[in-house]
Amino acid sequence: LSHAAHFVAAAQGVGELPYLLQQFVITTTTVRSVRERDRSLMGK
């Protein structure tokens, strides 16, 4: 990867940060709620 391509990739990565952060939060929240549900199901 050339320096220019590397810089462009980094710039695109920064542009995607808000989206990636949003996806991360959604995924984390979903996993947590699923685990809570599984725990309550096992408790029955």
PDB file of N, CA, C and O in Angstrom:
ATOM      1  N   LEU A   1       0.856  -1.195   0.000  1.00  0.00           N
ATOM      2  CA  LEU A   1       0.000   0.000   0.000  1.00  0.00           C
ATOM      3  C   LEU A   1       0.892   1.245   0.000  1.00  0.00           C
ATOM      4  O   LEU A   1       1.747   1.412   0.869  1.00  0.00           O
ATOM      5  N   SER A   2       0.674   2.114  -0.992  1.00  0.00           N
ATOM      6  CA  SER A   2       1.468   3.335  -1.072  1.00  0.00           C
ATOM      7  C   SER A   2       1.028   4.307   0.024  1.00  0.00           C
ATOM      8  O   SER A   2      -0.029   4.146   0.634  1.00  0.00           O
ATOM      9  N   HIS A   3       1.878   5.335   0.259  1.00  0.00           N
ATOM     10  CA  HIS A   3       1.547   6.312   1.299  1.00  0.00           C
ATOM     11  C   HIS A   3       0.254   7.040   0.973  1.00  0.00           C
ATOM     12  O   HIS A   3      -0.561   7.287   1.862  1.00  0.00           O
ATOM     13  N   ALA A   4       0.057   7.388  -0.302  1.00  0.00           N
ATOM     14  CA  ALA A   4      -1.147   8.117  -0.708  1.00  0.00           C
ATOM     15  C   ALA A   4      -2.389   7.258  -0.465  1.00  0.00           C
ATOM     16  O   ALA A   4      -3.385   7.732   0.082  1.00  0.00           O
ATOM     17  N   ALA A   5      -2.318   5.997  -0.875  1.00  0.00           N
ATOM     18  CA  ALA A   5      -3.457   5.097  -0.692  1.00  0.00           C
ATOM     19  C   ALA A   5      -3.728   4.887   0.795  1.00  0.00           C
ATOM     20  O   ALA A   5      -4.876   4.802   1.232  1.00  0.00           O
ATOM     21  N   HIS A   6      -2.646   4.806   1.553  1.00  0.00           N
ATOM     22  CA  HIS A   6      -2.779   4.613   2.996  1.00  0.00           C
ATOM     23  C   HIS A   6      -3.479   5.815   3.619  1.00  0.00           C
ATOM     24  O   HIS A   6      -4.334   5.660   4.492  1.00  0.00           O
ATOM     25  N   PHE A   7      -3.112   7.024   3.164  1.00  0.00           N
ATOM     26  CA  PHE A   7      -3.709   8.255   3.688  1.00  0.00           C
ATOM     27  C   PHE A   7      -5.191   8.313   3.330  1.00  0.00           C
ATOM     28  O   PHE A   7      -6.019   8.700   4.155  1.00  0.00           O
ATOM     29  N   VAL A   8      -5.524   7.926   2.093  1.00  0.00           N
ATOM     30  CA  VAL A   8      -6.925   7.941   1.656  1.00  0.00           C
ATOM     31  C   VAL A   8      -7.735   6.946   2.472  1.00  0.00           C
ATOM     32  O   VAL A   8      -8.857   7.236   2.888  1.00  0.00           O
ATOM     33  N   ALA A   9      -7.156   5.765   2.697  1.00  0.00           N
ATOM     34  CA  ALA A   9      -7.847   4.740   3.484  1.00  0.00           C
ATOM     35  C   ALA A   9      -8.076   5.241   4.905  1.00  0.00           C
ATOM     36  O   ALA A   9      -9.139   5.016   5.485  1.00  0.00           O
ATOM     37  N   ALA A  10      -7.086   5.913   5.457  1.00  0.00           N
ATOM     38  CA  ALA A  10      -7.210   6.449   6.814  1.00  0.00           C
ATOM     39  C   ALA A  10      -8.295   7.523   6.857  1.00  0.00           C
ATOM     40  O   ALA A  10      -9.086   7.573   7.800  1.00  0.00           O
ATOM     41  N   ALA A  11      -8.332   8.379   5.841  1.00  0.00           N
ATOM     42  CA  ALA A  11      -9.329   9.445   5.781  1.00  0.00           C
ATOM     43  C   ALA A  11     -10.732   8.847   5.675  1.00  0.00           C
ATOM     44  O   ALA A  11     -11.667   9.335   6.309  1.00  0.00           O
ATOM     45  N   GLN A  12     -10.876   7.801   4.881  1.00  0.00           N
ATOM     46  CA  GLN A  12     -12.167   7.135   4.740  1.00  0.00           C
ATOM     47  C   GLN A  12     -12.551   6.480   6.062  1.00  0.00           C
ATOM     48  O   GLN A  12     -13.717   6.487   6.457  1.00  0.00           O
ATOM     49  N   GLY A  13     -11.555   5.913   6.739  1.00  0.00           N
ATOM     50  CA  GLY A  13     -11.807   5.281   8.030  1.00  0.00           C
ATOM     51  C   GLY A  13     -12.344   6.285   9.031  1.00  0.00           C
ATOM     52  O   GLY A  13     -13.275   5.989   9.780  1.00  0.00           O
ATOM     53  N   VAL A  14     -11.747   7.493   9.042  1.00  0.00           N
ATOM     54  CA  VAL A  14     -12.201   8.545   9.957  1.00  0.00           C
ATOM     55  C   VAL A  14     -13.632   8.941   9.611  1.00  0.00           C
ATOM     56  O   VAL A  14     -14.439   9.218  10.498  1.00  0.00           O
ATOM     57  N   GLY A  15     -13.942   8.967   8.309  1.00  0.00           N
ATOM     58  CA  GLY A  15     -15.282   9.327   7.872  1.00  0.00           C
ATOM     59  C   GLY A  15     -16.310   8.294   8.299  1.00  0.00           C
ATOM     60  O   GLY A  15     -17.478   8.617   8.515  1.00  0.00           O
ATOM     61  N   GLU A  16     -15.865   7.041   8.418  1.00  0.00           N
ATOM     62  CA  GLU A  16     -16.777   5.960   8.792  1.00  0.00           C
ATOM     63  C   GLU A  16     -16.882   5.766  10.300  1.00  0.00           C
ATOM     64  O   GLU A  16     -17.717   4.994  10.772  1.00  0.00           O
ATOM     65  N   LEU A  17     -16.037   6.463  11.055  1.00  0.00           N
ATOM     66  CA  LEU A  17     -16.033   6.270  12.508  1.00  0.00           C
ATOM     67  C   LEU A  17     -17.405   6.422  13.155  1.00  0.00           C
ATOM     68  O   LEU A  17     -17.804   5.555  13.932  1.00  0.00           O
ATOM     69  N   PRO A  18     -18.146   7.497  12.861  1.00  0.00           N
ATOM     70  CA  PRO A  18     -19.464   7.636  13.491  1.00  0.00           C
ATOM     71  C   PRO A  18     -20.367   6.446  13.194  1.00  0.00           C
ATOM     72  O   PRO A  18     -21.079   5.964  14.075  1.00  0.00           O
ATOM     73  N   TYR A  19     -20.333   5.969  11.937  1.00  0.00           N
ATOM     74  CA  TYR A  19     -21.165   4.826  11.545  1.00  0.00           C
ATOM     75  C   TYR A  19     -20.720   3.563  12.281  1.00  0.00           C
ATOM     76  O   TYR A  19     -21.543   2.806  12.794  1.00  0.00           O
ATOM     77  N   LEU A  20     -19.391   3.350  12.325  1.00  0.00           N
ATOM     78  CA  LEU A  20     -18.861   2.162  12.997  1.00  0.00           C
ATOM     79  C   LEU A  20     -19.184   2.200  14.487  1.00  0.00           C
ATOM     80  O   LEU A  20     -19.513   1.179  15.091  1.00  0.00           O
ATOM     81  N   LEU A  21     -19.086   3.389  15.066  1.00  0.00           N
ATOM     82  CA  LEU A  21     -19.388   3.538  16.491  1.00  0.00           C
ATOM     83  C   LEU A  21     -20.858   3.222  16.737  1.00  0.00           C
ATOM     84  O   LEU A  21     -21.209   2.561  17.714  1.00  0.00           O
ATOM     85  N   GLN A  22     -21.712   3.704  15.833  1.00  0.00           N
ATOM     86  CA  GLN A  22     -23.148   3.444  15.951  1.00  0.00           C
ATOM     87  C   GLN A  22     -23.416   1.949  15.869  1.00  0.00           C
ATOM     88  O   GLN A  22     -24.178   1.399  16.665  1.00  0.00           O
ATOM     89  N   GLN A  23     -22.779   1.292  14.893  1.00  0.00           N
ATOM     90  CA  GLN A  23     -22.963  -0.154  14.723  1.00  0.00           C
ATOM     91  C   GLN A  23     -22.484  -0.908  15.961  1.00  0.00           C
ATOM     92  O   GLN A  23     -23.112  -1.871  16.402  1.00  0.00           O
ATOM     93  N   PHE A  24     -21.351  -0.446  16.517  1.00  0.00           N
ATOM     94  CA  PHE A  24     -20.798  -1.084  17.704  1.00  0.00           C
ATOM     95  C   PHE A  24     -21.762  -0.981  18.881  1.00  0.00           C
ATOM     96  O   PHE A  24     -21.974  -1.950  19.610  1.00  0.00           O
ATOM     97  N   VAL A  25     -22.343   0.206  19.059  1.00  0.00           N
ATOM     98  CA  VAL A  25     -23.285   0.418  20.163  1.00  0.00           C
ATOM     99  C   VAL A  25     -24.525  -0.454  19.979  1.00  0.00           C
ATOM    100  O   VAL A  25     -25.017  -1.061  20.930  1.00  0.00           O
ATOM    101  N   ILE A  26     -25.026  -0.507  18.736  1.00  0.00           N
ATOM    102  CA  ILE A  26     -26.213  -1.324  18.449  1.00  0.00           C
ATOM    103  C   ILE A  26     -25.917  -2.795  18.744  1.00  0.00           C
ATOM    104  O   ILE A  26     -26.713  -3.487  19.379  1.00  0.00           O
ATOM    105  N   THR A  27     -24.760  -3.257  18.270  1.00  0.00           N
ATOM    106  CA  THR A  27     -24.383  -4.660  18.464  1.00  0.00           C
ATOM    107  C   THR A  27     -24.236  -4.976  19.954  1.00  0.00           C
ATOM    108  O   THR A  27     -24.736  -5.993  20.436  1.00  0.00           O
ATOM    109  N   THR A  28     -23.547  -4.095  20.671  1.00  0.00           N
ATOM    110  CA  THR A  28     -23.328  -4.310  22.102  1.00  0.00           C
ATOM    111  C   THR A  28     -24.653  -4.361  22.850  1.00  0.00           C
ATOM    112  O   THR A  28     -24.864  -5.221  23.706  1.00  0.00           O
ATOM    113  N   THR A  29     -25.548  -3.423  22.514  1.00  0.00           N
ATOM    114  CA  THR A  29     -26.856  -3.369  23.174  1.00  0.00           C
ATOM    115  C   THR A  29     -27.656  -4.622  22.885  1.00  0.00           C
ATOM    116  O   THR A  29     -28.309  -5.175  23.770  1.00  0.00           O
ATOM    117  N   THR A  30     -27.600  -5.073  21.617  1.00  0.00           N
ATOM    118  CA  THR A  30     -28.347  -6.275  21.223  1.00  0.00           C
ATOM    119  C   THR A  30     -27.822  -7.500  21.960  1.00  0.00           C
ATOM    120  O   THR A  30     -28.594  -8.295  22.497  1.00  0.00           O
ATOM    121  N   VAL A  31     -26.494  -7.642  21.978  1.00  0.00           N
ATOM    122  CA  VAL A  31     -25.883  -8.792  22.651  1.00  0.00           C
ATOM    123  C   VAL A  31     -26.249  -8.791  24.130  1.00  0.00           C
ATOM    124  O   VAL A  31     -26.552  -9.836  24.708  1.00  0.00           O
ATOM    125  N   ARG A  32     -26.219  -7.609  24.732  1.00  0.00           N
ATOM    126  CA  ARG A  32     -26.519  -7.510  26.167  1.00  0.00           C
ATOM    127  C   ARG A  32     -27.973  -7.916  26.437  1.00  0.00           C
ATOM    128  O   ARG A  32     -28.248  -8.658  27.380  1.00  0.00           O
ATOM    129  N   SER A  33     -28.896  -7.429  25.612  1.00  0.00           N
ATOM    130  CA  SER A  33     -30.308  -7.749  25.825  1.00  0.00           C
ATOM    131  C   SER A  33     -30.563  -9.238  25.605  1.00  0.00           C
ATOM    132  O   SER A  33     -31.369  -9.848  26.307  1.00  0.00           O
ATOM    133  N   VAL A  34     -29.869  -9.819  24.620  1.00  0.00           N
ATOM    134  CA  VAL A  34     -30.028 -11.258  24.360  1.00  0.00           C
ATOM    135  C   VAL A  34     -29.506 -12.062  25.541  1.00  0.00           C
ATOM    136  O   VAL A  34     -30.119 -13.051  25.943  1.00  0.00           O
ATOM    137  N   ARG A  35     -28.374 -11.641  26.096  1.00  0.00           N
ATOM    138  CA  ARG A  35     -27.814 -12.350  27.247  1.00  0.00           C
ATOM    139  C   ARG A  35     -28.743 -12.255  28.447  1.00  0.00           C
ATOM    140  O   ARG A  35     -28.929 -13.225  29.181  1.00  0.00           O
ATOM    141  N   GLU A  36     -29.326 -11.072  28.639  1.00  0.00           N
ATOM    142  CA  GLU A  36     -30.256 -10.887  29.754  1.00  0.00           C
ATOM    143  C   GLU A  36     -31.456 -11.808  29.579  1.00  0.00           C
ATOM    144  O   GLU A  36     -31.917 -12.424  30.540  1.00  0.00           O
ATOM    145  N   ARG A  37     -31.962 -11.901  28.346  1.00  0.00           N
ATOM    146  CA  ARG A  37     -33.110 -12.741  28.058  1.00  0.00           C
ATOM    147  C   ARG A  37     -32.759 -14.215  28.302  1.00  0.00           C
ATOM    148  O   ARG A  37     -33.541 -14.958  28.896  1.00  0.00           O
ATOM    149  N   ASP A  38     -31.571 -14.625  27.833  1.00  0.00           N
ATOM    150  CA  ASP A  38     -31.131 -16.012  28.026  1.00  0.00           C
ATOM    151  C   ASP A  38     -31.022 -16.330  29.515  1.00  0.00           C
ATOM    152  O   ASP A  38     -31.398 -17.413  29.964  1.00  0.00           O
ATOM    153  N   ARG A  39     -30.501 -15.366  30.269  1.00  0.00           N
ATOM    154  CA  ARG A  39     -30.324 -15.579  31.705  1.00  0.00           C
ATOM    155  C   ARG A  39     -31.675 -15.759  32.387  1.00  0.00           C
ATOM    156  O   ARG A  39     -31.831 -16.618  33.254  1.00  0.00           O
ATOM    157  N   SER A  40     -32.658 -14.936  31.986  1.00  0.00           N
ATOM    158  CA  SER A  40     -33.984 -15.028  32.599  1.00  0.00           C
ATOM    159  C   SER A  40     -34.658 -16.329  32.192  1.00  0.00           C
ATOM    160  O   SER A  40     -35.399 -16.917  32.979  1.00  0.00           O
ATOM    161  N   LEU A  41     -34.403 -16.788  30.952  1.00  0.00           N
ATOM    162  CA  LEU A  41     -34.992 -18.058  30.501  1.00  0.00           C
ATOM    163  C   LEU A  41     -34.406 -19.227  31.276  1.00  0.00           C
ATOM    164  O   LEU A  41     -35.112 -20.169  31.635  1.00  0.00           O
ATOM    165  N   MET A  42     -33.093 -19.152  31.532  1.00  0.00           N
ATOM    166  CA  MET A  42     -32.445 -20.234  32.275  1.00  0.00           C
ATOM    167  C   MET A  42     -32.913 -20.246  33.715  1.00  0.00           C
ATOM    168  O   MET A  42     -32.949 -21.298  34.354  1.00  0.00           O
ATOM    169  N   GLY A  43     -33.271 -19.081  34.228  1.00  0.00           N
ATOM    170  CA  GLY A  43     -33.703 -18.988  35.614  1.00  0.00           C
ATOM    171  C   GLY A  43     -35.047 -19.664  35.851  1.00  0.00           C
ATOM    172  O   GLY A  43     -35.365 -20.047  36.977  1.00  0.00           O
ATOM    173  N   LYS A  44     -35.840 -19.811  34.783  1.00  0.00           N
ATOM    174  CA  LYS A  44     -37.172 -20.409  34.953  1.00  0.00           C
ATOM    175  C   LYS A  44     -37.088 -21.919  35.114  1.00  0.00           C
ATOM    176  O   LYS A  44     -38.115 -22.582  35.268  1.00  0.00           O
TER     177      LYS A  44
END
